[in-house]
Amino acid sequence: MSGIDELAAAVRDVEDFPKPGIIFKDITPVLGDADLFAKSLELLGETAGGQKIDKVVGIDARGFIFAAGVAQNLQAGFVPVRKEGKLPWTTRKMAYTLEYGENVVEIHEDAVLPGEKVLLVDDLLATGGTAAAAVRLLRALDADVVAASFLIELEFLKGREKLGELPIHSLLKY
């Protein structure tokens, strides 16, 4: 069985979570298996296409788990993009719309230097709002965002459309 097949077999469907009618893709079995977790980090790192990456950016909160490991593997720095009010220093903010309302993500204004090559990593691409806001933040800092990579993509939600021409890599697609 290939690494992708092993990852897919480990993702657990949880029906009616967090609300009725939703089928939640539970990644905790991947995280709990050292070999699968390492394989997921390796495969996500390969999405950089051999480019030298300066920073791997992870989105709050499960994205931190994957992005930090990918950063270590790529010998790059790790940068968190967090929900508003969670970072202790001077930040840049970006709002994005949700189905019912708005949310805001932040990054430290000195987290990425102009021209640095950045790989954005998260566990899930769903509607794409958070990832698109993170990309806009990075571009506002003049980062060279080379790709966005996800463990899982829920294709039916068309989140990649919000990311424009940015190369997008998803290990598992549903």
C-alpha positions in Angstrom: 0.0 0.0 0.0 1.4 3.5 -0.9 1.9 6.2 1.7 -1.2 8.1 0.4 -3.3 4.9 0.6 -2.1 4.3 4.2 -3.0 7.9 5.1 -6.4 7.6 3.5 -7.1 4.4 5.4 -6.2 6.0 8.7 -8.5 9.0 8.4 -11.7 8.3 10.3 -15.1 9.5 9.3 -17.2 10.8 12.3 -20.8 11.3 11.4 -22.8 14.3 12.7 -19.8 16.1 14.1 -19.7 19.0 15.0 -23.4 19.1 14.0 -26.0 16.9 12.3 -25.4 16.2 8.6 -21.6 16.8 8.8 -19.1 14.0 8.2 -15.9 15.1 10.0 -12.6 13.8 8.7 -10.7 12.8 11.9 -6.9 13.0 11.4 -6.0 11.9 15.0 -5.3 8.3 13.9 -2.7 9.7 11.5 -1.1 11.8 14.3 -1.1 8.9 16.7 0.8 6.6 14.4 4.5 7.7 14.3 5.1 6.2 10.9 2.0 7.7 9.3 2.6 11.1 10.9 6.2 11.1 9.6 5.0 10.0 6.1 2.4 12.8 6.1 5.2 15.4 6.9 7.5 13.9 4.2 4.8 14.0 1.6 3.7 17.6 2.5 7.4 18.7 2.3 7.7 17.1 -1.1 5.0 19.6 -2.4 7.7 22.3 -2.3 9.0 20.7 -5.5 12.7 20.7 -4.3 12.7 24.5 -3.9 14.6 26.0 -1.0 11.9 27.1 1.4 12.7 29.8 4.0 9.6 29.6 6.0 6.7 27.1 6.4 3.6 28.9 7.6 0.9 27.0 9.5 -2.6 28.0 10.1 -4.2 27.9 13.6 -4.5 25.3 15.0 -4.1 21.9 13.5 -2.0 23.4 10.7 0.7 24.1 13.3 1.1 20.4 13.9 1.9 19.7 10.2 3.7 22.9 9.4 6.2 22.7 12.3 7.2 19.2 11.3 7.4 20.1 7.6 9.6 23.1 8.5 11.9 20.9 10.5 12.2 18.4 7.6 12.9 21.3 5.1 15.3 23.0 7.5 13.1 26.1 7.3 11.6 28.4 9.9 8.1 27.9 11.2 5.6 30.8 11.3 2.2 30.7 12.9 -0.9 32.4 11.5 -3.2 32.7 14.4 -6.7 33.8 15.2 -7.0 37.5 16.2 -5.6 38.4 19.6 -3.4 35.3 20.1 0.0 36.7 19.0 1.9 38.8 21.5 3.7 41.3 19.3 3.0 43.7 16.5 0.8 42.0 13.9 -0.8 42.4 10.5 -4.4 41.3 10.3 -6.7 40.0 7.6 -10.4 39.5 7.8 -12.3 36.9 5.8 -15.9 36.0 5.6 -17.6 32.9 7.0 -20.9 31.4 6.1 -22.4 33.5 8.9 -20.1 36.4 9.9 -16.4 37.2 9.7 -13.2 36.0 11.2 -9.7 37.5 11.4 -6.2 36.0 11.3 -2.9 37.6 12.2 0.8 37.2 11.7 3.7 39.0 13.3 4.8 41.7 11.0 8.4 40.6 11.1 7.7 36.8 10.7 8.5 36.7 7.0 11.0 39.0 5.2 10.4 40.4 1.7 11.2 37.8 -0.9 11.4 34.8 1.4 10.1 31.6 -0.1 7.1 30.4 1.9 5.2 27.1 1.8 1.7 27.4 3.4 0.6 24.2 5.2 -2.7 23.3 6.8 -4.5 20.1 7.7 -7.7 20.9 5.7 -8.8 22.9 2.7 -12.5 23.3 2.9 -14.1 26.6 1.8 -10.7 28.3 1.4 -11.4 31.5 3.4 -8.7 31.0 6.1 -6.1 29.9 3.6 -6.9 32.8 1.2 -6.6 35.3 4.1 -3.2 33.8 5.1 -2.0 34.1 1.5 -3.1 37.7 1.4 -1.3 38.4 4.7 1.9 36.8 3.4 1.8 38.7 0.1 1.2 41.9 2.1 4.6 41.1 3.7 6.1 40.7 0.2 6.7 37.0 0.8 7.1 34.7 -2.3 4.3 32.1 -1.5 5.4 29.1 -3.6 2.5 26.8 -2.8 -0.3 25.9 -0.4 -0.3 22.3 0.8 -3.0 20.4 2.7 -3.3 16.9 4.2 -7.0 16.9 3.2 -9.1 18.8 0.6 -12.9 18.7 0.6 -13.2 19.3 -3.1 -17.0 19.8 -3.1 -16.5 23.0 -1.1 -14.3 24.5 -3.9 -11.9 26.1 -1.6 -9.1 26.1 -4.1 -11.0 28.7 -6.2 -10.3 31.3 -3.5 -6.6 30.7 -3.8 -6.4 31.8 -7.4 -3.3 30.7 -9.4 -1.3 29.6 -6.4 -0.1 26.0 -6.8 -2.2 23.9 -4.4 -1.3 20.4 -3.3 -3.7 18.1 -1.3 -2.6 14.6 -0.3 -6.1 13.3 0.2 -9.2 14.5 -1.7 -12.8 13.9 -0.7 
